[in-house]
């Protein structure tokens, strides 16, 4: 099994930001809103890939009005 972020159970804040193509502050906003699940390991925070996939799925349903 590859060790790419897509194959991990947990990713860092920066990996989550890269996967969702957003900035770090947006990731923190999503965490504070309860949209991303965080697992604390010592002093480190990791985001679950399941919650990233859920947020990405929600974003697929958003309609862009031009």
C-alpha angles and dihedrals in degrees: 000000000000121000095226115133091253090061096047126093092217132028136187124257091257093048090050090050091051093047092051094038092235136115128267093255090056089054090053090049090052089049092050091048090052094244094118122050116225128204116197116215108182105305093338127096121212128188121223116241088221091063091045090053090048092052091046090051091052090050091053089063095051113106118221114218114205 
